[in-house]
């Protein structure tokens, strides 16, 4: 499912590249397997960071985080979607810098 903010980023990028709206849904939405792979990496990165700083946050925050210190495939769909959002941002950044199409 494509979020509204992702669709807006796609539309802005398409406009900047002179593409019409019809092309957006075909060419700019990254393949789901790419999004999932990047989301998994994002979760792993967050997990390493949050565990490294866990002693610096309040116990309530730490306990909330601890529930997400699991493998990506064990996350709830809501948590996976949060990682997918960041994955899509990576794709947008790479496109803006013309590193990928």
C-alpha positions in Angstrom: 0.0 0.0 0.0 1.4 3.4 -0.9 1.0 6.1 1.7 -0.2 9.6 0.9 3.2 11.1 1.8 5.0 8.7 -0.5 2.6 9.4 -3.3 3.3 13.2 -2.8 7.0 12.6 -2.9 6.6 10.5 -6.1 4.4 13.3 -7.6 7.0 15.9 -6.7 9.8 13.9 -8.2 7.9 13.1 -11.3 7.1 16.8 -11.8 10.7 17.8 -11.3 11.6 15.2 -14.0 8.9 16.3 -16.3 6.8 13.2 -16.1 3.1 13.0 -16.2 0.9 11.6 -13.4 0.1 8.5 -15.3 3.7 7.4 -15.3 4.1 7.9 -11.5 2.3 4.8 -10.5 4.2 2.7 -13.0 7.8 4.0 -12.8 8.3 5.7 -9.4 6.9 3.3 -6.9 9.8 1.1 -5.8 9.3 -2.7 -6.0 8.0 -4.1 -2.8 11.0 -6.5 -2.5 13.3 -3.5 -2.6 11.3 -1.7 0.1 11.2 -4.8 2.3 15.0 -5.3 2.0 15.7 -1.7 2.9 13.1 -1.8 5.7 14.8 -4.8 7.2 18.2 -3.0 7.1 16.6 0.1 8.6 15.2 -2.0 11.5 18.6 -3.7 12.1 20.2 -0.2 12.2 17.6 1.1 14.6 17.9 -2.0 16.8 21.7 -1.5 17.1 21.4 2.2 17.8 18.5 1.8 20.3 20.4 -0.9 22.2 23.5 1.3 22.3 21.7 4.2 23.9 19.2 2.3 25.9 20.9 3.1 29.2 20.5 6.8 28.5 16.7 6.8 28.1 14.0 6.5 30.8 13.0 3.0 31.8 9.6 3.4 30.2 11.1 4.2 26.8 13.6 1.4 27.1 10.8 -1.1 27.8 8.9 0.1 24.9 11.9 -0.3 22.7 12.7 -3.8 24.1 9.5 -5.1 22.6 10.8 -4.2 19.2 14.3 -5.8 19.7 13.3 -8.7 17.5 14.0 -9.8 13.9 12.2 -7.8 11.3 9.9 -10.7 10.3 8.6 -10.8 13.9 7.5 -7.2 14.0 3.9 -6.2 13.8 2.7 -4.8 10.4 2.5 -1.3 12.0 6.1 -1.5 13.0 7.2 -2.9 9.7 5.3 0.0 8.0 7.3 2.5 10.0 10.5 0.9 8.7 9.1 0.8 5.1 8.5 4.6 5.4 12.2 5.1 6.0 13.0 2.7 3.2 11.0 4.7 0.8 12.8 7.8 1.9 16.1 6.2 1.0 14.8 5.4 -2.5 13.5 9.0 -2.9 16.9 10.4 -1.8 18.8 8.1 -4.2 16.5 9.2 -7.0 16.9 12.9 -6.2 20.7 12.5 -6.4 20.2 10.5 -9.6 21.9 7.5 -8.2 19.0 5.3 -9.3 16.1 5.7 -11.6 
